[in-house]
Amino acid sequence: GGIKAAATDDNSISVFDVIGQDYWGEGVTAKRIAGALRAMNGADVTVNINSPGGDMFEGLAIYNLLREYQGKVTVKVLGIAASAASVIAMAGDDIQIGRGAFLMIHNCWVVAMGNRHDFAELSASLEPFDNAMADIYAARSGLDMASVQKLMDAESYIGGSDAVEKGLADSLLSADAVSDGDETPAAALRKLDALLAKSNTPRSERRKLIKALSGGMSGAATNHDGTPGAAEEIKPEIINSLENALAALVK
């Protein structure tokens, strides 16, 4: 499956759809968010986001609902928080973003018809909305308005580390907060291989260690490229001990 929160709790809200109601009656709306927040009675809440954005005004309403909420709001950007969804993300008291996740910020989009005078008027009428979004990004990040507006003009995709550096997020999502649901020994070996690579262990040495761990086990194998394959007989505690030791070395 795709990225998901590793731990679940009742006080979480998923923003995994367009912002605002779509043609089929789906989507994330302020009404739905308001209802979810009322049910939480002021308890701390986690808002998980993976959304392409949508209706700006719905996004602003959700942003303000979260800002006014009594409890602590932790936002986790798991995939992308684009356009109106990036505005919602700024409502977090604590904003965490995945290393491979993105914020996307840009100026307002509209679909319009008319002559040049109509479009000139439309251009001027959109400016206050762009300024409102820029003000939110600037207030959260500490960047000056000119820098934020430049990012918006360029329709910027801002990766996890860059978002933290710019102040648009507080931290990267911790490694144990994201899971692909795969807890097999083969998955553990892949994690071990990644840790070895991070510690600058040569690929040849990594292959030897993986082979030593898996080669003598029934049904164990490595792929032709030397990456870990199936190793269903390896005791999880062995893998965990090695992972912990390596993690301590590469911090």
RANOR-V207850 format. One record per backbone hydrogen bond with DSSP energy under -0.5 kcal/mol. CO is the residue of the C=O (numbers start at 0). NH is the residue of the N-H. Records with the same first field share a line. If there is no record, write none. Layout:
# RANOR-V207850
CO: NH / NH
This chain:
# RANOR-V207850
3: 178
9: 11
10: 45
12: 14 / 47
13: 15
14: 49
17: 19 / 27
18: 54
21: 24
25: 21
26: 28
27: 19
28: 32
29: 33
30: 34
31: 35
32: 36
33: 37
34: 38
35: 39
36: 39 / 40 / 41
37: 40
39: 42
44: 73
45: 12 / 47
46: 75
47: 14
48: 77 / 78
50: 81
52: 18
54: 58
55: 59
56: 60
57: 61
58: 62
59: 63
60: 64
61: 65
62: 66
63: 67
64: 68
65: 68
71: 44 / 73
72: 74 / 92 / 93
73: 46
74: 95
75: 48 / 77
76: 97
78: 101
79: 50 / 81
80: 103
81: 84
82: 85 / 86
83: 87
84: 88
85: 89
87: 90
88: 91
93: 74 / 95
94: 169 / 170
95: 76
96: 172
97: 100
98: 159
100: 159
101: 80
102: 157
103: 82
104: 155
114: 118
115: 119
116: 120
117: 121
118: 122
119: 123
120: 124
121: 125
122: 126
125: 128 / 129
126: 130
127: 131
128: 132
129: 133
130: 134
131: 135
132: 136
133: 137
134: 138
135: 139
136: 140
137: 141
143: 147
144: 148
145: 149
146: 150
147: 151
148: 152
149: 153
150: 155
151: 106 / 154
155: 104 / 157
156: 158
157: 102
158: 162
159: 163
160: 164
161: 165
162: 166 / 167 / 168
163: 166
170: 96
173: 176
174: 177
176: 5
178: 3
180: 182
183: 187
184: 188
185: 189
186: 190
187: 191
188: 192
189: 193
190: 194
191: 195
192: 196
193: 197
194: 198
195: 200
196: 199
201: 205
202: 206
203: 207
204: 208
205: 209
206: 210
207: 211
208: 212
209: 213
210: 214
213: 216
216: 219
220: 228
222: 225
226: 222
229: 220
230: 233
234: 237 / 238
235: 239
236: 240
237: 241
238: 242
239: 243
240: 244
241: 245
242: 246
243: 247
244: 248
245: 249
246: 250
